[in-house]
Amino acid sequence: MANFKIRTGTEKDFPAVLEMIKELAEFERAPDKVTNSVERMKQEKEFFNLLVAEDNKGKIVGFAIYFPAYFTWTGKAVYLDDVYVKPEYRRKGIGTALIKNVIKEAKRVGATRVRWHVLNWNHRAIELYKKLGAEISDEWLMCEVWLQ
């Protein structure tokens, strides 16, 4: 039996999630890139979906943030922006459960796929994603225009 549960996140979870977002930014070697805030998350909550993982004491130990997307070739999809599990809770199936729940929701809404990015040096994550059936492209490069 799992020692965690996955549930839909709420506004009361935003402070814990934001702390984990900052931890993720540290892990990804970009701590200065986080400009989000709890207040902003509250204002923009209609733009994202949130799943949280709780341990058996109710502590939030992981999250997944995703949102609807549309791709010209295939139509409706889901974009998984971030999935994160606190280091001490990794290798317990939590990340897998979060991703599987996002995939389940994508199927429920009739999406054609779930898409996300991974850093090329994050080998543990890459292996997990491959086990889940993800195709990992080394051909496409990410492009961004920062507006702030």
C-alpha positions as CSV (number, residue, x, y, z in Angstrom):
1,M,0.0,0.0,0.0
2,A,1.3,3.5,-0.9
3,N,2.3,5.9,1.9
4,F,1.0,8.8,-0.2
5,K,-2.0,10.1,-2.0
6,I,-2.5,12.2,-5.0
7,R,-5.2,14.8,-5.0
8,T,-6.3,18.0,-6.8
9,G,-4.5,21.0,-5.3
10,T,-6.3,24.0,-3.9
11,E,-5.3,27.6,-3.1
12,K,-4.3,26.6,0.4
13,D,-1.6,24.4,-1.2
14,F,0.0,27.3,-3.1
15,P,2.5,28.3,-0.4
16,A,3.9,24.7,-0.1
17,V,3.9,24.3,-3.9
18,L,5.7,27.7,-4.4
19,E,8.4,26.5,-1.9
20,M,8.9,23.3,-4.0
21,I,9.0,25.4,-7.2
22,K,11.9,27.3,-5.6
23,E,13.5,24.0,-4.7
24,L,13.1,22.8,-8.3
25,A,14.7,26.0,-9.6
26,E,17.7,25.4,-7.3
27,F,17.9,21.8,-8.7
28,E,17.7,23.1,-12.2
29,R,20.5,25.6,-11.5
30,A,18.2,28.6,-12.1
31,P,17.1,29.9,-8.7
32,D,17.0,33.5,-9.9
33,K,14.4,32.7,-12.6
34,V,11.5,32.2,-10.1
35,T,9.3,35.3,-10.1
36,N,6.0,33.7,-9.2
37,S,4.2,34.3,-5.9
38,V,1.3,32.9,-4.0
39,E,-0.7,36.0,-4.8
40,R,0.0,35.6,-8.6
41,M,-0.9,31.9,-8.4
42,K,-4.2,32.9,-6.8
43,Q,-4.8,35.5,-9.5
44,E,-3.9,33.2,-12.4
45,K,-5.4,29.9,-11.0
46,E,-7.7,29.5,-14.0
47,F,-4.6,29.1,-16.3
48,F,-3.3,25.9,-14.7
49,N,-4.3,22.6,-13.0
50,L,-2.5,21.4,-9.9
51,L,-2.0,17.9,-8.5
52,V,-0.3,17.5,-5.1
53,A,1.1,14.4,-3.5
54,E,0.7,14.1,0.3
55,D,2.4,11.8,2.7
56,N,0.5,9.8,5.2
57,K,0.7,12.8,7.6
58,G,-0.9,15.2,5.1
59,K,2.4,17.0,4.2
60,I,2.7,18.0,0.6
61,V,5.8,16.3,-0.8
62,G,5.3,16.7,-4.6
63,F,3.3,18.4,-7.3
64,A,2.4,18.5,-10.9
65,I,1.3,21.6,-12.8
66,Y,-0.3,21.2,-16.2
67,F,-2.7,22.9,-18.5
68,P,-4.6,22.5,-21.7
69,A,-2.7,23.0,-24.9
70,Y,-3.4,22.9,-28.6
71,F,-1.0,21.6,-31.3
72,T,-1.6,22.3,-34.9
73,W,-0.8,18.8,-36.1
74,T,-2.7,16.8,-33.6
75,G,-5.2,19.1,-31.8
76,K,-6.1,19.1,-28.1
77,A,-3.3,18.1,-25.7
78,V,-2.1,18.7,-22.2
79,Y,1.2,20.3,-21.4
80,L,2.9,19.2,-18.2
81,D,4.9,22.2,-17.1
82,D,6.5,20.8,-14.0
83,V,6.5,17.7,-11.9
84,Y,8.5,17.7,-8.6
85,V,9.0,15.4,-5.7
86,K,11.0,16.4,-2.6
87,P,14.4,14.6,-2.6
88,E,13.7,12.5,0.5
89,Y,10.4,11.2,-1.0
90,R,11.9,10.2,-4.4
91,R,12.0,6.6,-5.6
92,K,8.7,5.8,-3.9
93,G,6.5,6.0,-7.0
94,I,5.2,9.5,-6.3
95,G,6.6,11.1,-9.5
96,T,5.2,8.2,-11.5
97,A,1.8,8.5,-9.8
98,L,1.7,12.3,-10.5
99,I,2.5,11.8,-14.2
100,K,0.1,8.9,-14.5
101,N,-2.7,11.1,-13.1
102,V,-1.9,13.8,-15.6
103,I,-2.1,11.3,-18.4
104,K,-5.4,9.9,-17.0
105,E,-6.8,13.5,-17.0
106,A,-5.5,14.0,-20.6
107,K,-7.3,10.9,-21.7
108,R,-10.5,11.9,-19.8
109,V,-10.6,15.2,-21.7
110,G,-9.9,13.5,-25.1
111,A,-6.4,15.0,-25.6
112,T,-4.2,13.5,-28.2
113,R,-1.0,13.6,-26.1
114,V,0.8,14.9,-23.0
115,R,4.0,17.0,-23.7
116,W,6.7,18.2,-21.4
117,H,10.4,19.1,-21.4
118,V,13.3,17.7,-19.5
119,L,16.8,19.0,-19.0
120,N,19.3,16.8,-21.0
121,W,21.4,16.2,-17.9
122,N,18.5,15.0,-15.7
123,H,19.2,11.3,-16.4
124,R,17.0,9.9,-13.6
125,A,14.0,11.8,-14.9
126,I,14.8,10.8,-18.5
127,E,14.8,7.1,-17.4
128,L,11.5,7.5,-15.6
129,Y,9.9,9.2,-18.6
130,K,11.1,6.4,-20.9
131,K,9.7,3.8,-18.6
132,L,6.4,5.6,-18.8
133,G,6.5,5.4,-22.6
134,A,7.7,8.9,-23.4
135,E,9.5,9.6,-26.6
136,I,12.4,11.9,-25.9
137,S,13.5,14.1,-28.9
138,D,17.0,15.3,-29.3
139,E,16.0,17.2,-32.4
140,W,13.7,20.0,-31.2
141,L,15.0,23.0,-29.3
142,M,13.0,25.0,-26.9
143,C,12.4,28.7,-27.8
144,E,11.2,31.4,-25.4
145,V,10.6,35.1,-25.5
146,W,10.5,36.6,-22.0
147,L,8.0,39.4,-21.6
148,Q,9.0,40.7,-18.2
